Amino acid sequence: MQIITSHVNTDFDALASMIAAKKLYPHAQLIISDKLEHRVQRFLNIYRDVFDFVPSAQVDWEQVTEMIIVDVASLSRIGKLPNDFDASTRKIIVYDHHQKGENDVKYDEGIVELSGAAVTLLIEEIRKHDIAISSFEASLFGLGLYTDTGNFTYANTTVRDMKAATYLLEQGMSLEMVGSFAEETLTSAQQDLLDQLLTHTEIHEVDGLEIAVSTHELDHFVNGLALITTKVLGVKGTDAVLTVVKMKNSVFVVGRANSERITLQPILKKLGGGGHQHAGSATVKKGDKEAILEEINNSLDTILRPAITAKELMTSPVKTLTPDTTIEEAGRRMYRYGHSGYPVVENKKMVGLITRRDLDKGNHHGLGHAPVKAYMTTNIYTIGPDASLEEIQELIIQHNIGRLPVIEDGEIVGIVTRSNIIQVLYSDMMADKETPGTPPSHELINKMKKQLPEEALQLLKVIGETASEIHLPVYLIGGIVRDILLDKPNFDIDIVAEGNGIELANRLMGTYGGDVLQHESFGTATWNTSSGLSIDIVSSRLEYYRQPAALPEIETSVLEDDLQRRDFTINAMAIRLNIEAFGELLDPFGGQNDLREKKIKILHNISFVEDPTRIFRAVRFEQRFGFSMDEQTEKLALESIDKVIHLSPQRMNEEMIRLFTEGSPQEVIRRLFELNIWQQFGVDEKQLDASVATAEHLERVYNEQVRKMTNLKIAEKPSWFNYFLLPFYCNDSLYAAEKFTLRKNRKKLLEEVMELQRHEQWKESTQAGDYHLFLRDYSDEAILFILVADQAPHLEAVIEYLYRRNELQSYLNGSDLVKAGLKPGPTFSNILLHLEISQLTGEVSSKEEADQWLKEYVCKLQ
């Protein structure tokens, strides 16, 4: 087992370094100390579910074979290890930025160099390996970097730290997040100003939120008002603060907020300033402080957004358990749906909550058969549908809980989790940044107008309006969203309704005509419009794979689950169609960024295990768009490639048809070798160059020779099956391809190629007649395959023979031979063969000449 760990009293640099190391070692398990710095504890109270941590006390150290240690080089600082733990028998990797010490562990790999923060060393490695990071990860790395360098003021700060910070900003690091969790010290002058501002503060309550306005006047300048304002916000505990300080002849206004309902821009812009949603400033030269204060106090209502409530945040409907559900069954459901907790409901009333931790306790004691009521938590915190985001955050942070059931009229109607909150916070954080290439709704609508036929666009609006009438969220999803963003044509319209898709289809039919084909068991319907268009409407769903390479089982669910089940981030985006938000893009997995970076990235680490055909799809998208798999995706593809052999021949055929039809055949062959796909079927990797070269030769022969021969009984280009056979042929293992010949024509082609492979006459034959003696019964396609694959001599002569063979006329038949006095028998076919040879050599070119040839032939027999 490979683990990543750090020192006790984990600070932000240690935490950030662990997560950064996880990017370099994606299969390692994160081990965290139970002793955390206060700021880190506060951070994890909100974001713990984002990470897959295992407490150090639960580690089976006997299973540890490799340790990645970050921000520390001494084993004595990572917590209590077993007395018999022998580091010399494990592989040790260290990333540390401190001075080397006498008690440092001997390590096999890693980097131990002086820098302001350990995370800097890991960021450099991430950049070196071209590993993508999210804006959230960049923000966490920034917390480690900023706190360990004292915002780049500590003497140990290096140029490398500055470069790392620049990179993090480029990757979307949120300085708001860094500032909200990193505490800084003040100078004496700054502390004096802070004291004055705290004394002269007036708190206003506006629509349930508290906004502090602090003011002071100085005859000299004190820098750092932004930091001081942040301190005021922390001390007062309000939702926002605006500091108004006159220094010399100017009035400085700084705003800070920590509520998603507040955007400071209306006030700050009115004063000629600007900034972000939660942080900004304005400077009014020769301003009147009292007049500015009055302006601010009169404008406080302009900076508030409507409250985000539990009803908007919650996931609904909620999957629940009964008190008698066994621990074992509850565990299966948690794995199946990816949940970490379940409400327990009896007679429509919530009676408890069971978490993964509770299940672990039961399983530890071998009580998988016991009911969940024996281990569920009954001391439950709940909220109502109107609870605000701020109230929900406070409950989660105060009680360190991961989920809050939403109760209305005594019944559970939804559940709000940390993930729901993070999604809102992340969305607002990204909205606050001008991310290049992220189209606002009006731009996306313009793209839709450009890419879609007018009739299709109008139908999408009709669908959105109808769904809004019944309060049903509805979305355009899948590849069409991707292609709209790429400005590529795609008319495959897929609609997902977050609810009953069949009901929506029937309502559309009732209002606008047409007919509906329903599939009740799948929750899908096809609306055939009166104009002839067909629109597939499905209920949002999730997929569950009982075993690798099996077909998925499907259940209805929410949109997020529906997007989560998809193959790649670039295909996991949706466009809202409801009239009130038409054209709004939903991109929970960063698909837009991957489109810009031309990356194919899977959504979760077992994606290829669940469905190995996604590997083929990844290759197809690489070919189609000129993209490439990111490093982790390719690594996971290579690790899961052995699952390909479990695919049915039918599914393999379908994927190969798509690949060779859509992409460059030689590049497809090369890529499949690189991903070890051919090797799964016994083809030696050494056959890569020969297979690619033969594919290029085959394509060239068809382009330069075959297209001239208009009478050949083959297509203008090789079929996908020709290219599929090439690696097996080059490996001398055609028999291994036999199970993929699901149609008669492919089976016949393979049989002919295997027979032709054994012929020896190629070298001796140069004339059409000679070729006809042994090639007459074989198809043009099989002969051309062997010509190229076997590098047979006289290629042009054989192609000329094929052309002339297909021009042959049937001048004589069996009846003609009987009339000539010949007795029916096996010799008839031999006579007709020699007549064909005479035609090919030019000796016979008409019916009369054929009759004369037959007379002479009969005479020779007498």
Secondary structure, 3 states (H helix, E strand, C coil): CEEEECCCCECHHHHHHHHHHHHHCCCCEEEECCCECHHHHHHHHHHHHHCCEEEHHHCCHHHCCEEEEECCCCHHHCCCCCCCCCHHHCEEEEEECCCCCCCCCCCCEEEECCCCCHHHHHHHHHHHCCCCCCHHHHHHHHHHHHHHHCCCCCCCCCHHHHHHHHHHHHCCCCHHHHHHHCCCCCCHHHHHHHHHHHHCEEEEEECCEEEEEEEEEECCCCCCHHHHHHHHHHHHCCCEEEEEEEECCEEEEEEEECCCCECCHHHHHHCCCEECCCEEEEEEECCCHHHHHHHHHHCHHHHECCCCEHHHHCECCCCCECCCCEHHHHHHHHHHHCCCEEEEEECCEEEEEEEHHHHHHHHHCCCCCCEHHHCCECCCCCECCCCEHHHHHHHHHHHCCCEEEEEECCEEEEEEEHHHHHHHHHHHHHHCCCCCCCCCHHHHHHHHHHHCCHHHHHHHHHHHHHHHHCCCCEEEECHHHHHHHCCCCCCCCEEEECCCHHHHHHHHHHHHCCEEEEEHHHCEEEEECCCCCEEEEEECEEEECCCCCCCCEEEECCHHHHHHCCCEHHHCCEEECCHHHCCCEECCCCHHHHHHHCEECECCCCHHHHCCHHHHHHHHHHHHHCCEECHHHHHHHHHHHHHHHHCCHHHHHHHHHHHHHHCCHHHHHHHHHHCCCHHHHCCCHHHHHHHHHHHHHHHHHHHHCHHHCCCCCCCCCCCHHHHHHHHHHHCCCHHHHHHHCCCHHHHHHHHHHHHHCCCCCCCCCCCHHHHHHHHCCCCHHHHHHHHHHCCCCCHHHHHHHHHHHCCCCCCCCHHHHHHCCCCCCCHHHHHHHHHHHHHHCCCCCCHHHHHHHHHHHHHHHC
